Amino acid sequence: MSGELEIVNKIIDEHRTIRTHMKLVGDTVSDPEGLLKLEQARPDWMLGAPEQLGEKQTRLGQNLNYLFEGLQNHFALEEKWLPDLLGGLMMEALILEHVEIKATIDAIRSAVSGINLEQMTHEQRLSFKWSMQQKMEDMRQLLENHAGKEETILSMVKKAIEARRKRAQKA
């Protein structure tokens, strides 16, 4: 990356992509309230046909892996290019959040891959699904909060870079 402004814009653009990936992951785990309404309407409904459980679990695992890999690449980019723009302490704070986010996603990936839904009772699957829904919401909130902080910081940096460029052009 050559210019500071280009770095800042690229990172802000990547945040939009990450939000798209989060939606993809979130769509894999449906709304617990809707699930409960389906349960009441059809008592024999078991979170999907048994043959579909493995497929849903695999898809969720793939989506989580995709999100994790994308975030790792994004964080590596930030950790390479932002220290000169933000300084040591700010970068250290962002890296601490990066570590927390990766650990959270990794814990969810482990939970998804380490369970056999087909061998669980209906109640166990329902409990697992609700637990996953809460973990996914916590992860989404963690990512949103982090991205919001970064975007605030980056928009301030962008404003300063643009002002510096204008002053340089006038000189």
N, C-alpha and C positions, 0 to 999 in steps of 0.2 A: 504494500500500500504506500502510495507516495504522499498524499496530502492528508492533513489532519481532518479536514471537513469530510473527505471521502470515507475515512475510517469511521467517523461518527455516524454518517448516513448509512453505511453498510450495517453497522451494529443495530441501529434503529430498525432497518428493514428486516433484519433477521429476527427481531422480536415478533414481528407480524407472522413470520413463518412458524415460529415456535408456538404461537397461540393457535395456529391452524392445527399443528400436530397435537396440541393438548386437547382440542375439540375432537380429533380423531380418536384419541385414547378414551376420552370421556364418553363418546358415543358407544364404546364397546361395553360399558357398564351402565345399564339403564336406571332410570329413576326409581328408587325404592317405593315411593308412594304409588306410582303407576303399577309397580309389581304387586303391591298389596291389593290394589283394586282388582287386578287380574286374578289373584288368588281367591278373592271373595266371589268373583263371578264364576270361576271354574275351579272347583277344589282339586280336580285331577291334574291341573296344569302344574308342571314340575320344572319351572325355569327353562323351559324348552325341552325338546325331545332329547332323550338320553344320548342318542347318536350325535346330536348337535353340541353337547356340552364340551367335548374335546375340541371341536372346531372353534367354538367361541373362546375357549381358554387359550388356544394356540394363537388366534387372531389378537387377543388382548396382549399376550406375551410379545408378539411381533410388533404391535403398535408401541408398547412400552420400550422395547429395544430400539426402535426407530427414533423415538423421542429422546432416549438416553444418548444414543450416538450423535444425534443432531445437537443436543445440548453440550456434549463434550467438545464437539467441533467449535460451537459458538463460544463456549467458555475459553477454549484455547486461543481463539482469535482475540477475544477481549483481553486475556491475560498477556498476550504478546504485544498488542498495540496500545492499550489504554494506560499502562503505567506512566509513560511520558506525559500523557495529557492530564491524568488525574492525581499523580503523586503516590507516594508509598502507603500512607495510612488509608487513603480512600480505596486503593487497590486491595490492600490487605482485608479491609472490611468486605469488599465484593467477593474476594476469593473465599472468605469464610462462608458466605452465603452460597457460593457455588458448591462448596464441599457439602453443605447441608442439603442442598437440592439433590445432588447426585446420590447421597446416602438415602434420602427419602425414596427416590425412584428405584434405587437398587433394592431396598427393602420390599417394595411393592412387587418388583419383578421376581424376587425370591419367593414371596408368598404365592404368587400366581403359578410359578413353575413347580413349587414344592407341594402341590395339593392334587389329589385325584378326585375330581368332582363326581365322577361316575360311581365311586364307591361310597359316597356320602349319602346320608338320608336327606330327605326333602328339607327338613328343618335345618340341618347342617349347611346345605347348599344355600338356603335362604339367608342364614346368619352370615355365611361367608360373603355372599353377594352384598349384603348391607354393609359389612365391614369394609369390603373393597370400595364400595361407593363412598364411604366416609374418608377412606385413605386417599382416594382419587380427588375428592373435593379439597382435602387438606393440601395435597400436592399442587393442585391448580391454584389455590390461594397463595401458597408459598411462591410459586412461579410468578403469579400476577403481581404480588407485592414487590418481589425482586425486580421484575421488569419495570414496574412503575418507578421505583427508586432510580434505576439506571437511566430510564428515559428522562426523568427530571434532571439528573446530573448531566446527561449528554446534551439535552436541549440548552442548558446553561453554557456548557462548553462550546456548543455550536454557535450560540449567540456571541460569545467572546471571540471565537475564531473569525466569524464574519465581521465583527467590529474591527478586529486587528487588520483584516485584509482591506477594509475600507480606508482605515487610517494610512496603511502602507501605499494605497493607490493615490491618495491625496498628497502624500509627501514627495 
